[in-house]
Amino acid sequence: METLKNVKCGRTVRVVKMEGGGAVKRRIMDMGITRGVEIFVRKVAPLGDPIEITVRGYELSLRKEDAESILVEPVQTR
């Protein structure tokens, strides 16, 4: 399964699972990243950190370290 860290710019993915636990997982969930939500990858910084995404209608920047714990799947186009 792919992690959010490895998703290329311009792709939309759906969150399948979040690994890890504790305060980091809770903080990510508080930002609106939960199982089943769709995420659009807007930009990736030149050195790969941070990653700018659109989730639930707002822009959010995530560190690579945090994005690595979010497992995603491609969204099927209809």
Secondary structure, DSSP 4 states (H G I P E B T S, - for coil): -EEGGGPPTT-EEEEEEE---HHHHHHHHHTT--TT-EEEEEEE-TTS-SEEEEETTEEEEE-HHHHTTEEEEEPPP-
